[in-house]
Amino acid sequence: MGADHGYITRDVGGVQRPAIVAWLRYWIYKDTGGKHYFYGDECVMCTSPWVNPQRKNWE
């Protein structure tokens, strides 16, 4: 309720926009350039500002 999901398309997307692009590149286009966002102990999504990462062991 009251969520503004359109913010991602404006210049206030913050850290979410690169993460979304990485997800699309990796999962939809099979481009491994976004893999470092999700895999490994030093993955981008495993560090601040992201909190409480949950791993699924998909690989």
mmJSON file of the N, C-alpha and C atoms, coordinates in Angstrom:
{"data_MODEL":{"atom_site":{
"group_PDB":["ATOM","ATOM","ATOM","ATOM","ATOM","ATOM","ATOM","ATOM","ATOM","ATOM","ATOM","ATOM","ATOM","ATOM","ATOM","ATOM","ATOM","ATOM","ATOM","ATOM","ATOM","ATOM","ATOM","ATOM","ATOM","ATOM","ATOM","ATOM","ATOM","ATOM","ATOM","ATOM","ATOM","ATOM","ATOM","ATOM","ATOM","ATOM","ATOM","ATOM","ATOM","ATOM","ATOM","ATOM","ATOM","ATOM","ATOM","ATOM","ATOM","ATOM","ATOM","ATOM","ATOM","ATOM","ATOM","ATOM","ATOM","ATOM","ATOM","ATOM","ATOM","ATOM","ATOM","ATOM","ATOM","ATOM","ATOM","ATOM","ATOM","ATOM","ATOM","ATOM","ATOM","ATOM","ATOM","ATOM","ATOM","ATOM","ATOM","ATOM","ATOM","ATOM","ATOM","ATOM","ATOM","ATOM","ATOM","ATOM","ATOM","ATOM","ATOM","ATOM","ATOM","ATOM","ATOM","ATOM","ATOM","ATOM","ATOM","ATOM","ATOM","ATOM","ATOM","ATOM","ATOM","ATOM","ATOM","ATOM","ATOM","ATOM","ATOM","ATOM","ATOM","ATOM","ATOM","ATOM","ATOM","ATOM","ATOM","ATOM","ATOM","ATOM","ATOM","ATOM","ATOM","ATOM","ATOM","ATOM","ATOM","ATOM","ATOM","ATOM","ATOM","ATOM","ATOM","ATOM","ATOM","ATOM","ATOM","ATOM","ATOM","ATOM","ATOM","ATOM","ATOM","ATOM","ATOM","ATOM","ATOM","ATOM","ATOM","ATOM","ATOM","ATOM","ATOM","ATOM","ATOM","ATOM","ATOM","ATOM","ATOM","ATOM","ATOM","ATOM","ATOM","ATOM","ATOM","ATOM","ATOM","ATOM","ATOM","ATOM","ATOM","ATOM","ATOM","ATOM","ATOM"],
"id":[1,2,3,4,5,6,7,8,9,10,11,12,13,14,15,16,17,18,19,20,21,22,23,24,25,26,27,28,29,30,31,32,33,34,35,36,37,38,39,40,41,42,43,44,45,46,47,48,49,50,51,52,53,54,55,56,57,58,59,60,61,62,63,64,65,66,67,68,69,70,71,72,73,74,75,76,77,78,79,80,81,82,83,84,85,86,87,88,89,90,91,92,93,94,95,96,97,98,99,100,101,102,103,104,105,106,107,108,109,110,111,112,113,114,115,116,117,118,119,120,121,122,123,124,125,126,127,128,129,130,131,132,133,134,135,136,137,138,139,140,141,142,143,144,145,146,147,148,149,150,151,152,153,154,155,156,157,158,159,160,161,162,163,164,165,166,167,168,169,170,171,172,173,174,175,176,177],
"type_symbol":["N","C","C","N","C","C","N","C","C","N","C","C","N","C","C","N","C","C","N","C","C","N","C","C","N","C","C","N","C","C","N","C","C","N","C","C","N","C","C","N","C","C","N","C","C","N","C","C","N","C","C","N","C","C","N","C","C","N","C","C","N","C","C","N","C","C","N","C","C","N","C","C","N","C","C","N","C","C","N","C","C","N","C","C","N","C","C","N","C","C","N","C","C","N","C","C","N","C","C","N","C","C","N","C","C","N","C","C","N","C","C","N","C","C","N","C","C","N","C","C","N","C","C","N","C","C","N","C","C","N","C","C","N","C","C","N","C","C","N","C","C","N","C","C","N","C","C","N","C","C","N","C","C","N","C","C","N","C","C","N","C","C","N","C","C","N","C","C","N","C","C","N","C","C","N","C","C"],
"label_atom_id":["N","CA","C","N","CA","C","N","CA","C","N","CA","C","N","CA","C","N","CA","C","N","CA","C","N","CA","C","N","CA","C","N","CA","C","N","CA","C","N","CA","C","N","CA","C","N","CA","C","N","CA","C","N","CA","C","N","CA","C","N","CA","C","N","CA","C","N","CA","C","N","CA","C","N","CA","C","N","CA","C","N","CA","C","N","CA","C","N","CA","C","N","CA","C","N","CA","C","N","CA","C","N","CA","C","N","CA","C","N","CA","C","N","CA","C","N","CA","C","N","CA","C","N","CA","C","N","CA","C","N","CA","C","N","CA","C","N","CA","C","N","CA","C","N","CA","C","N","CA","C","N","CA","C","N","CA","C","N","CA","C","N","CA","C","N","CA","C","N","CA","C","N","CA","C","N","CA","C","N","CA","C","N","CA","C","N","CA","C","N","CA","C","N","CA","C","N","CA","C","N","CA","C","N","CA","C"],
"label_alt_id":[null,null,null,null,null,null,null,null,null,null,null,null,null,null,null,null,null,null,null,null,null,null,null,null,null,null,null,null,null,null,null,null,null,null,null,null,null,null,null,null,null,null,null,null,null,null,null,null,null,null,null,null,null,null,null,null,null,null,null,null,null,null,null,null,null,null,null,null,null,null,null,null,null,null,null,null,null,null,null,null,null,null,null,null,null,null,null,null,null,null,null,null,null,null,null,null,null,null,null,null,null,null,null,null,null,null,null,null,null,null,null,null,null,null,null,null,null,null,null,null,null,null,null,null,null,null,null,null,null,null,null,null,null,null,null,null,null,null,null,null,null,null,null,null,null,null,null,null,null,null,null,null,null,null,null,null,null,null,null,null,null,null,null,null,null,null,null,null,null,null,null,null,null,null,null,null,null],
"label_comp_id":["MET","MET","MET","GLY","GLY","GLY","ALA","ALA","ALA","ASP","ASP","ASP","HIS","HIS","HIS","GLY","GLY","GLY","TYR","TYR","TYR","ILE","ILE","ILE","THR","THR","THR","ARG","ARG","ARG","ASP","ASP","ASP","VAL","VAL","VAL","GLY","GLY","GLY","GLY","GLY","GLY","VAL","VAL","VAL","GLN","GLN","GLN","ARG","ARG","ARG","PRO","PRO","PRO","ALA","ALA","ALA","ILE","ILE","ILE","VAL","VAL","VAL","ALA","ALA","ALA","TRP","TRP","TRP","LEU","LEU","LEU","ARG","ARG","ARG","TYR","TYR","TYR","TRP","TRP","TRP","ILE","ILE","ILE","TYR","TYR","TYR","LYS","LYS","LYS","ASP","ASP","ASP","THR","THR","THR","GLY","GLY","GLY","GLY","GLY","GLY","LYS","LYS","LYS","HIS","HIS","HIS","TYR","TYR","TYR","PHE","PHE","PHE","TYR","TYR","TYR","GLY","GLY","GLY","ASP","ASP","ASP","GLU","GLU","GLU","CYS","CYS","CYS","VAL","VAL","VAL","MET","MET","MET","CYS","CYS","CYS","THR","THR","THR","SER","SER","SER","PRO","PRO","PRO","TRP","TRP","TRP","VAL","VAL","VAL","ASN","ASN","ASN","PRO","PRO","PRO","GLN","GLN","GLN","ARG","ARG","ARG","LYS","LYS","LYS","ASN","ASN","ASN","TRP","TRP","TRP","GLU","GLU","GLU"],
"label_asym_id":["A","A","A","A","A","A","A","A","A","A","A","A","A","A","A","A","A","A","A","A","A","A","A","A","A","A","A","A","A","A","A","A","A","A","A","A","A","A","A","A","A","A","A","A","A","A","A","A","A","A","A","A","A","A","A","A","A","A","A","A","A","A","A","A","A","A","A","A","A","A","A","A","A","A","A","A","A","A","A","A","A","A","A","A","A","A","A","A","A","A","A","A","A","A","A","A","A","A","A","A","A","A","A","A","A","A","A","A","A","A","A","A","A","A","A","A","A","A","A","A","A","A","A","A","A","A","A","A","A","A","A","A","A","A","A","A","A","A","A","A","A","A","A","A","A","A","A","A","A","A","A","A","A","A","A","A","A","A","A","A","A","A","A","A","A","A","A","A","A","A","A","A","A","A","A","A","A"],
"label_entity_id":["1","1","1","1","1","1","1","1","1","1","1","1","1","1","1","1","1","1","1","1","1","1","1","1","1","1","1","1","1","1","1","1","1","1","1","1","1","1","1","1","1","1","1","1","1","1","1","1","1","1","1","1","1","1","1","1","1","1","1","1","1","1","1","1","1","1","1","1","1","1","1","1","1","1","1","1","1","1","1","1","1","1","1","1","1","1","1","1","1","1","1","1","1","1","1","1","1","1","1","1","1","1","1","1","1","1","1","1","1","1","1","1","1","1","1","1","1","1","1","1","1","1","1","1","1","1","1","1","1","1","1","1","1","1","1","1","1","1","1","1","1","1","1","1","1","1","1","1","1","1","1","1","1","1","1","1","1","1","1","1","1","1","1","1","1","1","1","1","1","1","1","1","1","1","1","1","1"],
"label_seq_id":[1,1,1,2,2,2,3,3,3,4,4,4,5,5,5,6,6,6,7,7,7,8,8,8,9,9,9,10,10,10,11,11,11,12,12,12,13,13,13,14,14,14,15,15,15,16,16,16,17,17,17,18,18,18,19,19,19,20,20,20,21,21,21,22,22,22,23,23,23,24,24,24,25,25,25,26,26,26,27,27,27,28,28,28,29,29,29,30,30,30,31,31,31,32,32,32,33,33,33,34,34,34,35,35,35,36,36,36,37,37,37,38,38,38,39,39,39,40,40,40,41,41,41,42,42,42,43,43,43,44,44,44,45,45,45,46,46,46,47,47,47,48,48,48,49,49,49,50,50,50,51,51,51,52,52,52,53,53,53,54,54,54,55,55,55,56,56,56,57,57,57,58,58,58,59,59,59],
"pdbx_PDB_ins_code":[null,null,null,null,null,null,null,null,null,null,null,null,null,null,null,null,null,null,null,null,null,null,null,null,null,null,null,null,null,null,null,null,null,null,null,null,null,null,null,null,null,null,null,null,null,null,null,null,null,null,null,null,null,null,null,null,null,null,null,null,null,null,null,null,null,null,null,null,null,null,null,null,null,null,null,null,null,null,null,null,null,null,null,null,null,null,null,null,null,null,null,null,null,null,null,null,null,null,null,null,null,null,null,null,null,null,null,null,null,null,null,null,null,null,null,null,null,null,null,null,null,null,null,null,null,null,null,null,null,null,null,null,null,null,null,null,null,null,null,null,null,null,null,null,null,null,null,null,null,null,null,null,null,null,null,null,null,null,null,null,null,null,null,null,null,null,null,null,null,null,null,null,null,null,null,null,null],
"Cartn_x":[0.824,0.0,0.88,0.711,1.493,2.882,3.194,4.522,4.64,5.79,6.048,7.02,6.525,7.397,7.966,7.445,7.959,9.274,9.71,10.958,12.147,12.073,13.201,13.45,12.437,12.599,13.079,13.049,13.527,14.975,15.554,16.956,17.185,16.149,16.301,16.365,16.676,16.716,17.773,18.779,19.801,20.51,20.767,21.508,20.655,19.351,18.491,18.615,18.783,18.819,19.946,21.207,22.255,22.008,21.413,21.115,20.065,19.066,18.036,18.624,19.469,20.115,20.998,21.73,22.581,21.735,20.598,19.708,19.221,18.785,18.318,19.421,20.61,21.728,22.049,22.082,22.501,21.427,20.21,19.176,18.44,18.202,17.428,18.326,19.425,20.301,21.492,21.619,22.73,24.093,24.136,25.366,26.032,27.195,27.857,28.439,28.291,28.774,28.075,26.893,26.171,26.317,27.047,27.162,27.764,28.709,29.379,28.438,27.258,26.27,25.667,25.652,24.9,25.717,26.885,27.645,28.993,29.437,30.72,30.583,31.602,31.565,31.6,32.142,32.242,31.244,30.13,29.154,28.601,28.225,27.715,26.483,25.594,24.364,24.586,25.824,26.146,26.775,26.891,27.533,26.577,26.956,26.146,25.981,24.839,23.699,22.674,22.931,21.997,22.074,20.938,20.898,20.248,20.705,20.13,20.017,21.139,21.051,20.676,19.833,19.422,19.86,20.698,21.226,20.357,20.212,19.361,20.15,21.474,22.321,21.846,21.523,21.018,22.077,23.318,24.347,24.852],
"Cartn_y":[-1.158,0.0,1.237,2.084,3.301,3.114,1.917,1.665,2.34,2.928,3.598,2.751,1.751,0.857,1.513,2.656,3.363,4.071,4.14,4.848,4.239,2.99,2.31,2.849,3.438,3.979,5.421,6.043,7.42,7.408,8.566,8.678,8.356,8.005,7.688,6.178,5.402,3.951,3.431,4.239,3.84,2.553,1.727,0.484,-0.604,-0.434,-1.468,-1.603,-0.51,-0.559,-1.449,-1.278,-2.174,-3.638,-3.884,-5.267,-5.876,-5.107,-5.596,-5.87,-4.98,-5.18,-6.417,-6.613,-7.802,-9.07,-9.045,-10.207,-10.527,-9.49,-9.694,-10.224,-9.63,-10.08,-11.54,-11.922,-13.281,-14.324,-14.113,-15.134,-15.14,-14.0,-13.972,-14.081,-13.339,-13.312,-14.26,-14.959,-15.911,-15.221,-13.948,-13.165,-13.238,-13.844,-14.044,-12.754,-11.639,-10.365,-9.941,-10.449,-10.113,-11.139,-12.209,-13.311,-12.873,-11.948,-11.535,-10.834,-10.469,-9.879,-10.928,-12.194,-13.219,-14.379,-14.626,-15.811,-15.456,-16.301,-16.122,-15.434,-15.595,-15.013,-13.494,-12.916,-11.463,-10.908,-11.592,-11.137,-9.763,-9.009,-7.65,-7.67,-8.617,-8.689,-9.238,-9.619,-10.162,-9.107,-7.891,-6.839,-5.652,-4.724,-3.543,-2.769,-2.21,-1.948,-3.076,-4.165,-5.286,-5.954,-6.322,-6.935,-8.307,-9.192,-10.523,-11.28,-11.458,-12.215,-13.675,-14.222,-15.616,-16.359,-17.354,-18.118,-19.328,-19.635,-20.734,-21.933,-21.794,-22.865,-23.324,-22.357,-22.668,-23.158,-22.82,-23.15,-24.557],
"Cartn_z":[0.0,0.0,0.0,-0.976,-1.047,-1.633,-2.124,-2.692,-4.05,-4.286,-5.557,-6.357,-7.043,-7.797,-9.041,-9.428,-10.587,-10.334,-9.082,-8.782,-9.506,-9.833,-10.465,-11.873,-12.489,-13.83,-13.822,-12.666,-12.549,-12.061,-11.916,-11.496,-10.028,-9.296,-7.88,-7.637,-8.663,-8.555,-7.611,-7.319,-6.359,-6.72,-5.708,-5.91,-6.546,-6.57,-7.126,-8.637,-9.33,-10.795,-11.319,-10.878,-11.383,-11.034,-9.871,-9.484,-10.407,-10.778,-11.689,-13.066,-13.541,-14.838,-14.801,-13.701,-13.568,-13.595,-12.908,-12.896,-14.307,-15.013,-16.384,-17.283,-17.162,-17.996,-17.734,-16.472,-16.127,-16.431,-15.976,-16.081,-17.414,-17.98,-19.221,-20.449,-20.442,-21.609,-21.526,-20.387,-20.191,-20.304,-19.941,-19.991,-18.62,-18.533,-17.251,-16.662,-17.355,-16.825,-15.547,-15.287,-14.069,-12.962,-13.219,-12.257,-10.925,-10.955,-9.715,-8.743,-9.191,-8.287,-7.353,-7.776,-7.068,-6.505,-7.04,-6.64,-6.029,-5.115,-4.462,-3.113,-2.282,-0.946,-0.967,-2.005,-2.125,-3.146,-3.33,-4.323,-3.944,-4.933,-4.706,-3.805,-4.014,-3.234,-1.831,-1.517,-0.192,0.718,0.237,1.01,1.169,2.01,2.243,0.936,0.68,1.531,1.577,0.932,0.946,2.304,2.838,4.161,4.081,4.937,5.077,3.759,3.038,1.792,2.066,1.238,1.367,0.116,0.306,-0.826,-1.107,-2.376,-2.801,-3.339,-3.458,-3.993,-5.368,-6.215,-7.549,-8.503,-8.272,-9.249,-9.1],
"occupancy":[1.0,1.0,1.0,1.0,1.0,1.0,1.0,1.0,1.0,1.0,1.0,1.0,1.0,1.0,1.0,1.0,1.0,1.0,1.0,1.0,1.0,1.0,1.0,1.0,1.0,1.0,1.0,1.0,1.0,1.0,1.0,1.0,1.0,1.0,1.0,1.0,1.0,1.0,1.0,1.0,1.0,1.0,1.0,1.0,1.0,1.0,1.0,1.0,1.0,1.0,1.0,1.0,1.0,1.0,1.0,1.0,1.0,1.0,1.0,1.0,1.0,1.0,1.0,1.0,1.0,1.0,1.0,1.0,1.0,1.0,1.0,1.0,1.0,1.0,1.0,1.0,1.0,1.0,1.0,1.0,1.0,1.0,1.0,1.0,1.0,1.0,1.0,1.0,1.0,1.0,1.0,1.0,1.0,1.0,1.0,1.0,1.0,1.0,1.0,1.0,1.0,1.0,1.0,1.0,1.0,1.0,1.0,1.0,1.0,1.0,1.0,1.0,1.0,1.0,1.0,1.0,1.0,1.0,1.0,1.0,1.0,1.0,1.0,1.0,1.0,1.0,1.0,1.0,1.0,1.0,1.0,1.0,1.0,1.0,1.0,1.0,1.0,1.0,1.0,1.0,1.0,1.0,1.0,1.0,1.0,1.0,1.0,1.0,1.0,1.0,1.0,1.0,1.0,1.0,1.0,1.0,1.0,1.0,1.0,1.0,1.0,1.0,1.0,1.0,1.0,1.0,1.0,1.0,1.0,1.0,1.0,1.0,1.0,1.0,1.0,1.0,1.0],
"B_iso_or_equiv":[0.0,0.0,0.0,0.0,0.0,0.0,0.0,0.0,0.0,0.0,0.0,0.0,0.0,0.0,0.0,0.0,0.0,0.0,0.0,0.0,0.0,0.0,0.0,0.0,0.0,0.0,0.0,0.0,0.0,0.0,0.0,0.0,0.0,0.0,0.0,0.0,0.0,0.0,0.0,0.0,0.0,0.0,0.0,0.0,0.0,0.0,0.0,0.0,0.0,0.0,0.0,0.0,0.0,0.0,0.0,0.0,0.0,0.0,0.0,0.0,0.0,0.0,0.0,0.0,0.0,0.0,0.0,0.0,0.0,0.0,0.0,0.0,0.0,0.0,0.0,0.0,0.0,0.0,0.0,0.0,0.0,0.0,0.0,0.0,0.0,0.0,0.0,0.0,0.0,0.0,0.0,0.0,0.0,0.0,0.0,0.0,0.0,0.0,0.0,0.0,0.0,0.0,0.0,0.0,0.0,0.0,0.0,0.0,0.0,0.0,0.0,0.0,0.0,0.0,0.0,0.0,0.0,0.0,0.0,0.0,0.0,0.0,0.0,0.0,0.0,0.0,0.0,0.0,0.0,0.0,0.0,0.0,0.0,0.0,0.0,0.0,0.0,0.0,0.0,0.0,0.0,0.0,0.0,0.0,0.0,0.0,0.0,0.0,0.0,0.0,0.0,0.0,0.0,0.0,0.0,0.0,0.0,0.0,0.0,0.0,0.0,0.0,0.0,0.0,0.0,0.0,0.0,0.0,0.0,0.0,0.0,0.0,0.0,0.0,0.0,0.0,0.0],
"pdbx_formal_charge":[null,null,null,null,null,null,null,null,null,null,null,null,null,null,null,null,null,null,null,null,null,null,null,null,null,null,null,null,null,null,null,null,null,null,null,null,null,null,null,null,null,null,null,null,null,null,null,null,null,null,null,null,null,null,null,null,null,null,null,null,null,null,null,null,null,null,null,null,null,null,null,null,null,null,null,null,null,null,null,null,null,null,null,null,null,null,null,null,null,null,null,null,null,null,null,null,null,null,null,null,null,null,null,null,null,null,null,null,null,null,null,null,null,null,null,null,null,null,null,null,null,null,null,null,null,null,null,null,null,null,null,null,null,null,null,null,null,null,null,null,null,null,null,null,null,null,null,null,null,null,null,null,null,null,null,null,null,null,null,null,null,null,null,null,null,null,null,null,null,null,null,null,null,null,null,null,null],
"auth_seq_id":[1,1,1,2,2,2,3,3,3,4,4,4,5,5,5,6,6,6,7,7,7,8,8,8,9,9,9,10,10,10,11,11,11,12,12,12,13,13,13,14,14,14,15,15,15,16,16,16,17,17,17,18,18,18,19,19,19,20,20,20,21,21,21,22,22,22,23,23,23,24,24,24,25,25,25,26,26,26,27,27,27,28,28,28,29,29,29,30,30,30,31,31,31,32,32,32,33,33,33,34,34,34,35,35,35,36,36,36,37,37,37,38,38,38,39,39,39,40,40,40,41,41,41,42,42,42,43,43,43,44,44,44,45,45,45,46,46,46,47,47,47,48,48,48,49,49,49,50,50,50,51,51,51,52,52,52,53,53,53,54,54,54,55,55,55,56,56,56,57,57,57,58,58,58,59,59,59],
"auth_comp_id":["MET","MET","MET","GLY","GLY","GLY","ALA","ALA","ALA","ASP","ASP","ASP","HIS","HIS","HIS","GLY","GLY","GLY","TYR","TYR","TYR","ILE","ILE","ILE","THR","THR","THR","ARG","ARG","ARG","ASP","ASP","ASP","VAL","VAL","VAL","GLY","GLY","GLY","GLY","GLY","GLY","VAL","VAL","VAL","GLN","GLN","GLN","ARG","ARG","ARG","PRO","PRO","PRO","ALA","ALA","ALA","ILE","ILE","ILE","VAL","VAL","VAL","ALA","ALA","ALA","TRP","TRP","TRP","LEU","LEU","LEU","ARG","ARG","ARG","TYR","TYR","TYR","TRP","TRP","TRP","ILE","ILE","ILE","TYR","TYR","TYR","LYS","LYS","LYS","ASP","ASP","ASP","THR","THR","THR","GLY","GLY","GLY","GLY","GLY","GLY","LYS","LYS","LYS","HIS","HIS","HIS","TYR","TYR","TYR","PHE","PHE","PHE","TYR","TYR","TYR","GLY","GLY","GLY","ASP","ASP","ASP","GLU","GLU","GLU","CYS","CYS","CYS","VAL","VAL","VAL","MET","MET","MET","CYS","CYS","CYS","THR","THR","THR","SER","SER","SER","PRO","PRO","PRO","TRP","TRP","TRP","VAL","VAL","VAL","ASN","ASN","ASN","PRO","PRO","PRO","GLN","GLN","GLN","ARG","ARG","ARG","LYS","LYS","LYS","ASN","ASN","ASN","TRP","TRP","TRP","GLU","GLU","GLU"],
"auth_asym_id":["A","A","A","A","A","A","A","A","A","A","A","A","A","A","A","A","A","A","A","A","A","A","A","A","A","A","A","A","A","A","A","A","A","A","A","A","A","A","A","A","A","A","A","A","A","A","A","A","A","A","A","A","A","A","A","A","A","A","A","A","A","A","A","A","A","A","A","A","A","A","A","A","A","A","A","A","A","A","A","A","A","A","A","A","A","A","A","A","A","A","A","A","A","A","A","A","A","A","A","A","A","A","A","A","A","A","A","A","A","A","A","A","A","A","A","A","A","A","A","A","A","A","A","A","A","A","A","A","A","A","A","A","A","A","A","A","A","A","A","A","A","A","A","A","A","A","A","A","A","A","A","A","A","A","A","A","A","A","A","A","A","A","A","A","A","A","A","A","A","A","A","A","A","A","A","A","A"],
"auth_atom_id":["N","CA","C","N","CA","C","N","CA","C","N","CA","C","N","CA","C","N","CA","C","N","CA","C","N","CA","C","N","CA","C","N","CA","C","N","CA","C","N","CA","C","N","CA","C","N","CA","C","N","CA","C","N","CA","C","N","CA","C","N","CA","C","N","CA","C","N","CA","C","N","CA","C","N","CA","C","N","CA","C","N","CA","C","N","CA","C","N","CA","C","N","CA","C","N","CA","C","N","CA","C","N","CA","C","N","CA","C","N","CA","C","N","CA","C","N","CA","C","N","CA","C","N","CA","C","N","CA","C","N","CA","C","N","CA","C","N","CA","C","N","CA","C","N","CA","C","N","CA","C","N","CA","C","N","CA","C","N","CA","C","N","CA","C","N","CA","C","N","CA","C","N","CA","C","N","CA","C","N","CA","C","N","CA","C","N","CA","C","N","CA","C","N","CA","C","N","CA","C","N","CA","C","N","CA","C"],
"pdbx_PDB_model_num":[1,1,1,1,1,1,1,1,1,1,1,1,1,1,1,1,1,1,1,1,1,1,1,1,1,1,1,1,1,1,1,1,1,1,1,1,1,1,1,1,1,1,1,1,1,1,1,1,1,1,1,1,1,1,1,1,1,1,1,1,1,1,1,1,1,1,1,1,1,1,1,1,1,1,1,1,1,1,1,1,1,1,1,1,1,1,1,1,1,1,1,1,1,1,1,1,1,1,1,1,1,1,1,1,1,1,1,1,1,1,1,1,1,1,1,1,1,1,1,1,1,1,1,1,1,1,1,1,1,1,1,1,1,1,1,1,1,1,1,1,1,1,1,1,1,1,1,1,1,1,1,1,1,1,1,1,1,1,1,1,1,1,1,1,1,1,1,1,1,1,1,1,1,1,1,1,1]
}}}
